[in-house]
């Protein structure tokens, strides 16, 4: 049997197993929006931990991070900074979002923001910004899936066909089992992804170089530029380190697929344990990525698309059965995030647009059916995105995070009570200015991320700064939410954080 047949067959076996999990999840599914969209708010620590890390670490972690080490060297270990910060953010912000969701029945981020700022315009803007910038994140997963299957099959399965197959599997178990199916498959995918990248990296390192220490010595001798800062292409300046830390921590955490996860937790204790332990998974995942990227730079120095270095090395230097198992882990990395984004966008569009403005009085079963239809439509969009390419998945993630980051002032205005109250006019003005600055600094231009930004800061940082300034100034001179609303929401948070904890929510 040809090697590509073995590798591809193992990947398809994995895909079939995920569909089986979706069918099992469907048997436990209630025809209820909270069950279909939020797992019934019953997710325990193990399930929520694995779905959070598998959602956060996607194709960019499995493929893109290796490609970044390959191109820019050890400067990418700044990733350890921002991934550790996700734990702090989850512990503080995540627990407060959970508390408000528990107390007031929020399902989407827009539910919370629209309630506090007393504005349906805020709801629509938040929903649209959330969907728009997570579509970029979808593209990351689409590209990753296409890379994996086309390389694993030795080109026998074209990029577009491979993408279509994997997208079909993801949407099938999503529409069959809802968030329950997503969580169950994410548990499998979170474990598989972590083990696959570690085992694959170590096998390649020992096979090609005799071990990590020998690899490091050889890199120092042959490619010392990969061990320098700001790196071979001057990318990792202090400003860019800071920028990517902010964008890839707060920008990704504030995306709807992450925020919705906070609503699903069974308790605040679960959220806090997540915050304390997520950095362990996060930081250690980039060690094998560095081994792959640095080793690939020595082994195949002229890769046209660096993001493909891991599957290419596997296919050339490991047995077909091993390649298939590891690349199934790569598939799981992309699909675990893809299904979460599809679910989040399905939830936002169903709850914040359809239910609110089109059919506000329909049955729960009807909304579940609409959610499934929207998920199918999103997959079509994802497939159309696959016709475009982007050389660096990490940068696409950064752009997605930079867009979502513009919602950060509004979220903090709800979740961190102060005497200075943000207003709907301030928030809307800030988001508008932030998106404009983001377009001018990070989106406009043919290859903007490699053009020097002012003070070497990523465009998302400039956008956030402009957003915050405008938000604060306009809020100073515009009408705040009613005192009753402020007391209801901020009072709940103060009791939760400083008083009775979870008892305050009953």
Order of alpha helices (4+ residues) and beta strands (2+ residues): alpha-alpha-alpha-alpha-alpha-alpha-alpha-alpha-alpha-alpha-alpha-alpha-alpha-alpha-alpha-alpha-alpha-alpha-alpha-alpha-alpha
